[in-house]
Structure formats: C-alpha cells, structure tokens
C-alpha cells in the first residue's frame, strides 16, 4: 500500500489525497492543471467559464497541460445552462464532477451513468447522510472554518469530520481550515480520506490572482478581525 493511498486516491486515480477547492471567480485550468500535474485533483469551476463552449475550451486547455485526473465543479443554482454544461463534461470525458450548493443527484446519476465519479459538497453531517442515500461516490464536508457559503447549522471541522465518519460509509473529504501539513495530517487522523483545500492554493504562482492579494494572504494572521469575521460569521439564519 502506498503511503498516501485511501479510497479517494484509488477511486480518483490521484497520487495524494488532496483536492483543490472550487473558486467562484478564477477557478480555471490555470491552477487546476498545476494541481493535477503535481499529484492532487485540480478543479475547474464551470460557471466561471460562463458558457458550455467556454467550459469545453478550458477543459481542453487543461488536457493540453496534463494527462492526469481532474474535476469540474457545478454549483447548482449558480452555474448557467447546467444541462448543457453536463453534456460538455460527458463529451469531454471529464473523470470527476463535484456538485454543490443545492441537491445534485439528478445530475450526479446522469454523470455516473456515463462513468464519471460524482462527489457532492455539503456543510453538515445531516446533509452528508442525505448525499450518501442519493448514491454519491464521496462527500466533501466543509467545517465552519471554510471560506464561502455558510449554513446556520455548520460546526467546526474538528467536530464535524469525526462525527461524519461514524455515520456514513462513503469516503469523507474534509474541508475548512486546512492549509498546511499539520492540518492535513489532522484531517486524515480524524478519519477523512482526503482533504479539500482552497485558500492555501491562492498563494501559489499558478493561481491567476494579483500578486498583492497573494502577499496579503501570506502576511495575514488568523486572528485578524478582517479575516476571522469574514470566514467564521454565518449569515442571518432567516435567509435560509
């Protein structure tokens, strides 16, 4: 058995149990290809490309840079022309798709029928159980520390992941507050079979954001109110 081998690495054909998170504004092949080539799972965010043909072009761009596995994220309710995006994904032989935001089993089952692995991203253990019942191949669970969408029911990663792996049988992928070797190893120790990481990848050379933002990421402290409050504060519960 390889040092980093888990059900997720075997299922997805990747060397390391590290998955690049979906980025709403810049999730293109520019970063995804580099992550995949390095042995993780890079991810293109479909709605960033705006149109099915834009997505097709970026998938082909990624394939020209690496022959290793990669994924496409479809954020339900955000991504335009989802049905056509799914057709492009099937046509182009994308090996893995992550759905998120809302229930994705209609698309997930269609993708699975085409031989594509379906992962869904959730914020709570209860929703992870629902995803398992819907037939997903694996589930990403985002702890409170994760940047982006917040659920009023979200709990910290340290609580969520050990609880989840006792409740569900499909592979659990941990997200939220994971950005270095210590938190990576901690997630695996809690029972996760891969980690899902976003912010740390933003500071890399390949990430297509301005250098000044990368410098700020390196300089920031987790205790900085501007960062802490933006990440940890959930929206008003009545919005849900």
Backbone bond lengths (Angstrom), bond angles and torsions (degrees), N, CA, C in turn:
res aa  C-N    CA-C-N  psi(-1)  N-CA   C-N-CA  omega(-1)  CA-C   N-CA-C  phi
1 X - - - 1.471 - - 1.526 110.11 -
2 X 1.339 116.12 131.88 1.455 121.20 177.77 1.525 110.03 -67.82
3 X 1.335 115.03 153.10 1.462 120.73 -175.80 1.524 112.42 -53.54
4 X 1.333 117.78 -43.39 1.464 120.87 -174.11 1.526 112.45 -103.02
5 X 1.297 118.33 15.81 1.456 120.29 -175.79 1.528 112.12 -72.63
6 X 1.316 116.33 128.60 1.461 123.92 174.75 1.520 107.62 -137.80
7 X 1.320 116.80 176.36 1.461 118.75 175.40 1.521 111.34 -60.46
8 X 1.330 116.61 -31.84 1.468 119.76 -179.65 1.521 111.00 -70.69
9 X 1.335 118.60 -45.56 1.470 119.49 -179.60 1.525 110.46 -63.08
10 X 1.338 116.91 -38.65 1.466 119.67 179.60 1.532 110.97 -69.42
11 X 1.315 116.55 -41.08 1.460 121.02 -178.97 1.523 111.70 -64.48
12 X 1.338 116.01 -41.47 1.462 120.63 -173.44 1.525 113.30 -95.38
13 X 1.324 116.75 -11.38 1.459 119.90 179.54 1.511 113.95 73.39
14 X 1.347 116.68 33.33 1.457 121.00 -179.16 1.526 110.51 -109.91
15 X 1.321 116.28 159.09 1.459 121.35 -176.33 1.519 112.26 -81.20
16 X 1.313 116.62 -40.41 1.465 121.62 -177.12 1.531 109.95 -118.41
17 X 1.323 117.97 145.76 1.474 120.48 179.72 1.530 111.53 -80.37
18 X 1.326 114.55 59.55 1.465 122.13 -178.01 1.522 109.07 -129.75
19 X 1.320 116.05 122.85 1.460 122.09 -179.31 1.521 108.98 -118.02
20 X 1.307 115.66 129.93 1.471 120.65 176.87 1.520 109.41 -74.03
21 X 1.320 116.82 131.20 1.453 120.82 177.79 1.516 112.60 -68.71
22 X 1.329 115.59 160.17 1.462 121.63 177.03 1.530 109.29 -79.26
23 X 1.329 116.36 135.76 1.460 121.73 179.10 1.517 110.02 -113.24
24 X 1.329 115.98 125.25 1.446 120.47 -175.24 1.509 115.45 -66.95
25 X 1.328 118.84 -30.79 1.455 119.87 -174.86 1.512 114.91 -104.39
26 X 1.339 117.49 -20.40 1.469 118.64 -172.67 1.521 112.31 -147.25
27 X 1.324 116.58 30.10 1.464 120.12 -177.34 1.511 112.76 -83.02
28 X 1.313 116.70 72.08 1.464 121.52 -177.46 1.525 110.92 -114.25
29 X 1.319 114.68 -176.69 1.461 121.21 -179.68 1.518 112.88 -64.10
30 X 1.324 118.16 -19.47 1.466 121.02 -177.81 1.520 111.43 -54.49
31 X 1.334 116.89 -44.37 1.460 121.39 177.82 1.518 111.14 -92.92
32 X 1.319 117.76 -40.94 1.469 121.09 -174.68 1.522 112.18 -58.37
33 X 1.323 117.41 -41.05 1.463 120.49 -179.14 1.517 111.04 -62.91
34 X 1.325 116.85 -39.68 1.464 120.92 -179.03 1.522 111.26 -67.16
35 X 1.337 116.96 -40.63 1.465 120.42 179.39 1.523 110.04 -65.15
36 X 1.324 117.15 -45.02 1.456 120.46 179.45 1.526 111.24 -63.58
37 X 1.302 116.67 -44.58 1.462 120.43 -178.91 1.523 111.43 -61.85
38 X 1.337 116.81 -30.49 1.468 121.21 179.94 1.525 112.78 -80.14
39 X 1.339 117.86 -5.97 1.453 120.46 176.26 1.508 115.91 111.48
40 X 1.349 117.59 -3.79 1.457 121.20 174.00 1.515 110.12 -94.05
41 X 1.327 116.32 -162.31 1.461 121.46 176.09 1.521 108.67 -115.64
42 X 1.333 116.16 105.10 1.452 120.39 175.55 1.514 110.87 -75.05
43 X 1.337 116.04 156.20 1.469 119.02 -175.79 1.519 111.71 -139.23
44 X 1.334 114.87 127.78 1.458 122.35 171.39 1.531 107.99 -91.12
45 X 1.330 117.08 138.00 1.465 121.50 176.05 1.519 108.34 -97.44
46 X 1.327 117.03 113.86 1.465 121.15 -169.62 1.524 113.03 -57.66
47 X 1.339 117.88 -43.83 1.471 117.88 -173.02 1.524 113.19 -69.93
48 X 1.322 117.47 -16.60 1.468 120.36 176.04 1.528 110.45 -65.24
49 X 1.330 115.96 -30.02 1.471 120.47 -178.21 1.523 112.54 -84.32
50 X 1.342 117.99 -7.88 1.457 125.79 170.00 1.533 115.45 74.25
51 X 1.304 118.32 -44.40 1.470 120.51 -175.92 1.528 109.90 -129.86
52 X 1.342 116.91 159.02 1.462 119.01 175.83 1.527 113.18 -56.64
53 X 1.332 117.00 -39.63 1.462 119.04 179.67 1.532 111.31 -69.74
54 X 1.331 116.18 -33.85 1.459 118.72 174.91 1.509 111.23 -63.29
55 X 1.332 116.09 -40.41 1.462 120.56 177.27 1.528 110.03 -64.73
56 X 1.318 117.30 -44.49 1.466 120.49 179.83 1.534 110.99 -57.45
57 X 1.317 115.66 -44.90 1.468 120.40 -179.26 1.525 111.11 -62.20
58 X 1.337 116.28 -40.01 1.471 118.46 -177.42 1.523 111.22 -74.03
59 X 1.326 117.48 -35.13 1.467 119.93 174.75 1.528 109.66 -60.69
60 X 1.309 116.92 -44.02 1.461 120.30 179.79 1.528 111.09 -67.53
61 X 1.323 116.00 -34.35 1.470 119.63 175.98 1.521 110.17 -62.60
62 X 1.341 116.33 -43.21 1.463 120.28 178.30 1.526 110.69 -62.68
63 X 1.322 117.06 -44.36 1.469 120.76 -179.44 1.524 112.08 -61.30
64 X 1.329 116.52 -28.58 1.470 119.29 179.32 1.524 112.00 -73.77
65 X 1.360 115.94 -15.70 1.459 120.74 -177.80 1.520 113.58 -101.83
66 X 1.332 116.90 -23.39 1.465 120.11 -179.20 1.521 109.56 -154.79
67 X 1.317 115.27 148.32 1.454 120.52 174.92 1.511 111.94 -101.91
68 X 1.329 116.52 9.18 1.465 121.00 -175.88 1.534 111.24 -89.97
69 X 1.344 116.92 163.18 1.472 120.00 -177.23 1.530 113.20 -60.89
70 X 1.322 114.96 150.54 1.460 122.03 177.70 1.516 107.84 -149.16
71 X 1.317 116.73 173.85 1.460 121.80 -178.97 1.517 110.50 -132.32
72 X 1.321 115.00 162.44 1.468 122.36 170.66 1.517 107.79 -123.99
73 X 1.318 116.71 133.70 1.462 122.25 175.24 1.519 109.88 -94.58
74 X 1.334 115.74 134.43 1.460 122.06 170.80 1.520 107.56 -119.65
75 X 1.317 116.22 110.46 1.461 121.35 177.58 1.522 108.40 -88.70
76 X 1.321 116.00 105.16 1.467 121.32 -175.73 1.533 109.33 -63.91
77 X 1.318 115.93 130.80 1.457 120.60 -178.54 1.517 113.26 91.78
78 X 1.314 116.34 -12.83 1.468 121.68 178.44 1.526 110.04 -113.66
79 X 1.311 116.04 -42.47 1.459 122.25 -177.32 1.528 110.92 -72.14
80 X 1.321 118.98 126.32 1.468 120.75 176.97 1.529 111.47 -76.59
81 X 1.326 116.52 154.73 1.471 122.13 174.16 1.525 112.41 49.66
82 X 1.345 116.05 50.34 1.464 119.74 -174.12 1.523 112.10 -57.18
83 X 1.312 117.81 -43.29 1.464 120.33 -178.47 1.529 111.27 -59.42
84 X 1.324 116.11 -42.17 1.467 119.64 179.26 1.526 110.91 -71.77
85 X 1.331 116.75 -35.40 1.466 119.87 176.34 1.529 110.16 -61.57
86 X 1.324 116.17 -41.48 1.466 120.55 179.37 1.522 110.28 -63.95
87 X 1.333 117.24 -39.77 1.462 120.03 178.46 1.524 110.89 -62.33
88 X 1.322 116.85 -41.02 1.469 120.81 177.20 1.524 110.64 -61.75
89 X 1.326 115.73 -44.08 1.469 120.88 179.48 1.525 111.00 -59.27
90 X 1.324 116.44 -43.02 1.461 120.28 178.82 1.525 110.73 -68.23
91 X 1.330 116.43 -44.81 1.465 120.81 -179.69 1.522 111.92 -59.34
92 X 1.338 116.26 -38.20 1.459 120.99 -174.99 1.526 112.94 -88.03
93 X 1.327 117.42 0.26 1.451 119.75 176.58 1.511 114.92 67.33
94 X 1.327 116.57 34.92 1.470 120.17 176.22 1.526 108.68 -62.90
95 X 1.342 119.21 129.89 1.466 119.76 -174.25 1.523 115.92 -79.22
96 X 1.344 117.16 -25.90 1.472 120.76 -174.02 1.520 109.36 -140.17
97 X 1.332 116.73 138.26 1.463 121.20 173.30 1.516 109.25 -128.49
98 X 1.334 114.94 136.70 1.457 121.13 171.98 1.521 108.16 -109.67
99 X 1.337 116.67 124.62 1.455 120.65 170.78 1.520 108.60 -99.77
100 X 1.329 116.41 156.37 1.462 120.01 -177.67 1.516 110.10 -159.15
101 X 1.316 114.78 173.63 1.476 125.99 176.23 1.526 112.30 80.67
102 X 1.323 117.96 -59.97 1.460 120.88 178.45 1.528 109.47 -130.32
103 X 1.315 116.06 174.49 1.466 121.74 -177.82 1.532 110.63 -53.69
104 X 1.339 115.68 130.71 1.460 118.82 -173.70 1.507 115.00 -122.29
105 X 1.352 118.24 15.41 1.460 118.94 -172.25 1.526 114.05 -68.79
106 X 1.321 117.95 -28.61 1.465 119.28 178.16 1.526 109.44 -59.87
107 X 1.325 115.81 -46.13 1.453 120.44 178.42 1.529 110.79 -75.28
108 X 1.323 116.54 -37.52 1.458 120.56 -178.77 1.516 112.20 -59.77
109 X 1.318 117.06 -43.37 1.464 120.66 -179.29 1.530 111.08 -67.10
110 X 1.317 116.01 -37.63 1.467 119.68 177.54 1.523 110.77 -65.11
111 X 1.314 116.19 -40.54 1.457 120.78 179.06 1.529 110.85 -67.02
112 X 1.325 116.32 -43.05 1.461 120.10 178.04 1.527 111.46 -60.90
113 X 1.315 116.38 -38.35 1.467 120.35 179.13 1.524 111.30 -63.05
114 X 1.337 115.84 -24.08 1.464 120.96 178.29 1.531 111.71 -92.40
115 X 1.341 116.57 6.54 1.460 120.35 177.68 1.518 114.59 87.42
116 X 1.321 116.83 15.28 1.468 122.45 -178.09 1.516 109.55 -99.18
117 X 1.329 117.37 137.04 1.457 121.32 177.12 1.528 109.32 -75.50
118 X 1.348 115.08 136.19 1.467 120.80 -177.50 1.522 110.36 -114.32
119 X 1.328 114.50 120.60 1.466 122.85 175.34 1.530 107.13 -115.50
120 X 1.325 117.01 139.48 1.462 119.65 174.99 1.522 109.32 -121.34
121 X 1.323 116.32 145.00 1.471 122.48 -177.55 1.519 110.25 -106.78
122 X 1.342 116.78 131.13 1.465 122.40 -178.42 1.532 109.84 -134.51
123 X 1.335 114.58 175.20 1.461 120.14 -178.70 1.528 113.14 -115.36
124 X 1.337 117.73 -8.54 1.461 119.82 -177.06 1.529 110.83 -139.70
125 X 1.322 115.28 159.68 1.464 120.67 177.84 1.527 110.46 -64.96
126 X 1.321 116.88 -38.29 1.468 120.04 179.45 1.524 111.05 -58.16
127 X 1.320 116.56 -42.17 1.458 119.03 178.85 1.527 111.31 -72.52
128 X 1.313 117.70 -30.80 1.469 120.34 175.38 1.523 110.69 -62.55
129 X 1.329 116.80 -39.28 1.464 120.63 177.39 1.534 110.89 -64.17
130 X 1.319 115.91 -38.55 1.471 119.77 177.68 1.526 110.70 -64.91
131 X 1.321 116.45 -41.18 1.462 121.27 179.63 1.525 110.58 -63.12
132 X 1.332 116.04 -40.63 1.464 119.75 177.08 1.527 110.17 -60.97
133 X 1.317 116.66 -43.76 1.467 120.85 179.82 1.527 111.98 -64.37
134 X 1.333 116.38 -29.27 1.463 121.03 178.89 1.527 112.48 -77.04
135 X 1.355 116.62 -13.76 1.461 119.62 175.05 1.509 116.61 102.11
136 X 1.327 118.44 14.84 1.465 120.09 178.41 1.526 110.97 -62.54
137 X 1.333 115.51 151.96 1.462 120.59 179.50 1.527 111.96 -77.30
138 X 1.321 117.29 -28.17 1.462 122.63 178.46 1.517 108.24 -162.21
139 X 1.325 116.65 165.61 1.461 120.58 -178.98 1.518 110.36 -134.25
140 X 1.320 115.80 136.39 1.468 122.54 170.72 1.518 107.11 -94.89
141 X 1.327 116.89 127.68 1.467 120.64 175.85 1.519 108.17 -116.26
142 X 1.329 115.86 122.30 1.460 121.81 -176.10 1.521 109.72 -98.58
143 X 1.322 116.23 119.85 1.455 120.81 175.38 1.520 111.58 -74.46
144 X 1.307 115.68 171.18 1.464 122.00 -177.34 1.526 112.37 -56.00
145 X 1.335 116.57 -27.80 1.462 120.86 -177.45 1.525 113.47 -72.48
146 X 1.320 116.80 -11.58 1.459 119.96 -177.28 1.518 112.34 -72.65
147 X 1.314 116.29 139.65 1.461 121.19 177.34 1.525 109.45 -76.71
148 X 1.320 116.95 146.61 1.456 120.61 176.96 1.514 111.90 113.33
149 X 1.328 115.55 -147.87 1.466 122.19 -176.75 1.527 111.20 -52.54
150 X 1.321 116.03 139.94 1.457 121.18 177.26 1.530 110.19 -125.25
151 X 1.329 114.81 137.99 1.454 121.40 172.61 1.517 108.45 -104.86
152 X 1.342 118.11 141.20 1.467 119.60 176.35 1.526 112.53 -60.35
153 X 1.341 117.16 -18.92 1.466 121.78 -178.07 1.523 113.47 -95.35
154 X 1.328 116.65 1.75 1.462 120.24 -175.03 1.528 111.92 -67.37
155 X 1.347 115.67 142.03 1.456 122.66 176.73 1.522 109.06 -119.96
156 X 1.340 117.71 164.01 1.467 119.75 178.64 1.527 112.41 -61.47
157 X 1.318 115.47 154.17 1.458 122.13 -179.04 1.526 111.61 -56.34
158 X 1.324 117.04 -40.04 1.462 121.61 -177.82 1.524 112.22 -60.49
159 X 1.315 117.25 -30.33 1.463 121.76 177.68 1.524 110.71 -87.54
160 X 1.325 116.06 -43.52 1.454 121.11 -171.13 1.523 113.40 -66.02
161 X 1.322 117.63 -46.72 1.469 119.67 -172.17 1.534 112.43 -67.42
162 X 1.348 120.54 -50.48 1.469 118.18 178.09 1.528 112.94 -60.11
163 X 1.314 116.69 -34.64 1.458 121.05 177.54 1.530 110.25 -66.59
164 X 1.328 116.23 -43.86 1.464 120.67 -176.88 1.517 112.27 -63.88
165 X 1.342 117.19 -44.14 1.471 118.76 -174.08 1.532 111.96 -68.78
166 X 1.325 116.35 -16.88 1.467 119.77 174.53 1.526 111.96 -83.13
167 X 1.343 116.52 -16.48 1.461 120.86 -173.37 1.529 113.69 -103.26
168 X 1.332 117.37 -26.70 1.458 119.55 -173.98 1.527 110.90 -125.21
169 X 1.328 115.30 156.01 1.461 120.85 -176.88 1.522 113.26 -100.78
170 X 1.331 118.08 -24.25 1.463 119.00 178.86 1.528 109.04 -73.47
171 X 1.332 117.94 157.37 1.463 120.54 -178.24 1.531 112.45 -59.67
172 X 1.330 114.88 136.46 1.462 122.14 177.87 1.525 109.19 -103.14
173 X 1.318 115.42 132.30 1.466 122.42 178.34 1.525 107.46 -113.10
174 X 1.323 117.06 123.54 1.466 122.00 -173.47 1.519 111.68 -89.76
175 X 1.339 115.74 138.04 1.461 121.79 176.66 1.520 109.23 -140.43
176 X 1.318 115.36 152.15 1.460 120.65 176.92 1.513 112.43 110.25
177 X 1.321 117.35 104.83 1.458 121.61 177.23 1.514 114.41 78.57
178 X 1.321 117.65 15.49 1.459 121.23 -179.20 1.529 108.42 -103.95
179 X 1.333 115.86 115.97 1.464 117.99 -174.95 1.508 114.88 -148.89
180 X 1.338 117.90 4.79 1.464 119.66 178.38 1.524 109.33 -152.69
181 X 1.342 116.50 -177.63 1.460 120.36 -175.91 1.523 112.12 -65.11
182 X 1.327 117.10 -32.75 1.470 120.15 -179.51 1.528 110.95 -65.87
183 X 1.316 116.68 -49.04 1.464 119.78 -178.44 1.527 111.10 -71.68
184 X 1.321 117.22 -30.41 1.471 121.41 174.58 1.523 110.29 -61.62
185 X 1.323 117.14 -50.03 1.455 121.05 179.95 1.529 111.69 -66.19
186 X 1.328 116.01 -35.61 1.464 119.98 178.04 1.525 110.92 -62.33
187 X 1.325 116.31 -42.31 1.468 120.11 -179.89 1.525 111.04 -62.65
188 X 1.327 116.96 -43.27 1.457 119.88 178.22 1.523 110.82 -65.68
189 X 1.331 116.56 -36.89 1.468 120.21 178.40 1.524 111.81 -65.54
190 X 1.326 116.87 -29.04 1.466 120.78 179.01 1.519 112.80 -78.42
191 X 1.326 117.22 -7.10 1.452 120.45 178.05 1.513 115.15 112.64
192 X 1.341 117.64 -5.74 1.462 119.51 176.15 1.527 109.25 -66.04
193 X 1.338 116.37 148.31 1.462 120.00 -179.78 1.525 112.31 -106.18
194 X 1.326 115.29 5.09 1.459 122.71 171.21 1.516 106.94 -171.39
195 X 1.323 116.07 165.66 1.463 120.30 174.32 1.519 108.85 -119.50
196 X 1.324 114.09 155.34 1.463 123.37 -177.15 1.523 105.34 -122.38
197 X 1.321 117.61 114.96 1.466 120.86 -168.63 1.519 110.47 -129.05
198 X 1.320 115.84 134.13 1.450 119.73 -179.40 1.511 114.03 -118.32
199 X 1.328 117.07 -63.67 1.458 121.72 -169.78 1.523 113.01 -56.71
200 X 1.324 118.08 -42.25 1.465 120.45 -178.21 1.527 111.72 -60.69
201 X 1.333 117.01 -34.18 1.460 119.80 178.86 1.535 111.94 -69.80
202 X 1.331 116.73 -21.08 1.459 119.65 -179.28 1.529 112.51 -67.20
203 X 1.323 117.37 -21.88 1.467 121.08 -178.96 1.526 112.71 -88.42
204 X 1.322 117.93 3.52 1.456 120.79 -178.00 1.527 111.75 -83.57
205 X 1.313 114.97 159.92 1.459 120.89 179.68 1.524 111.79 -60.90
206 X 1.324 116.64 -35.13 1.463 120.44 -174.58 1.521 113.59 -76.78
207 X 1.325 118.05 -19.30 1.462 120.13 -178.07 1.532 110.13 -68.46
208 X 1.329 118.59 126.28 1.469 121.91 -174.52 1.525 114.43 -83.33
209 X 1.325 116.76 55.42 1.464 121.12 173.54 1.525 107.97 -121.34
210 X 1.339 119.06 158.94 1.463 120.94 -178.26 1.531 113.01 -58.91
211 X 1.317 115.52 146.79 1.467 121.81 -177.58 1.521 111.95 -59.45
212 X 1.343 117.44 -32.87 1.468 119.40 -177.38 1.532 111.25 -64.02
213 X 1.339 117.52 -32.45 1.464 120.15 177.40 1.525 111.01 -71.09
214 X 1.326 115.84 -37.91 1.461 119.65 177.30 1.530 110.44 -63.26
215 X 1.317 116.03 -40.96 1.468 120.40 179.00 1.521 110.74 -63.99
216 X 1.333 117.00 -39.78 1.465 120.02 178.43 1.522 111.49 -65.30
217 X 1.340 116.37 -37.37 1.459 119.61 178.25 1.524 111.21 -60.85
218 X 1.316 115.70 -41.01 1.464 120.43 -179.06 1.532 110.98 -69.39
219 X 1.322 115.85 -35.09 1.466 120.56 -176.01 1.522 113.45 -81.17
220 X 1.322 117.77 -27.43 1.467 121.25 -175.15 1.527 112.14 -62.78
221 X 1.315 115.51 148.82 1.463 122.56 171.14 1.526 108.36 -104.72
222 X 1.335 118.53 143.62 1.475 119.88 177.07 1.524 113.34 -58.12
223 X 1.329 117.04 -21.79 1.464 119.95 -179.90 1.526 112.87 -85.78
224 X 1.315 117.52 -4.78 1.460 121.34 178.46 1.529 108.61 -62.13
225 X 1.338 118.66 122.75 1.474 120.73 -176.83 1.522 113.33 -55.97
226 X 1.326 117.44 -35.40 1.463 120.25 -178.17 1.534 110.87 -61.66
227 X 1.327 115.94 -39.10 1.454 120.65 178.98 1.519 110.81 -82.22
228 X 1.324 116.75 -49.30 1.470 121.37 -175.73 1.520 111.46 -57.19
229 X 1.327 117.09 -48.73 1.461 119.99 -176.26 1.523 112.34 -69.26
230 X 1.317 116.09 -35.37 1.462 119.51 179.19 1.527 111.24 -65.86
231 X 1.319 116.90 -38.06 1.460 121.11 -176.58 1.520 112.11 -82.19
232 X 1.334 117.70 -44.08 1.456 120.65 -168.75 1.525 115.60 -91.73
233 X 1.313 117.93 -20.49 1.459 119.52 -175.27 1.518 111.43 -81.02
234 X 1.335 117.67 116.92 1.467 119.16 178.35 1.518 110.65 -74.65
235 X 1.340 117.16 159.71 1.459 119.86 174.91 1.522 109.65 -70.95
236 X 1.329 116.03 173.86 1.449 120.13 178.11 1.534 110.16 -63.54
237 X 1.319 116.13 134.10 1.470 120.36 -176.82 1.513 112.27 -60.06
238 X 1.354 117.61 -29.10 1.451 118.45 -176.29 1.543 112.36 -69.37
239 X 1.330 116.78 -12.77 1.457 119.61 177.00 1.514 111.23 -71.99
240 X 1.317 116.71 -12.77 1.461 120.57 -177.50 1.512 109.98 -109.81
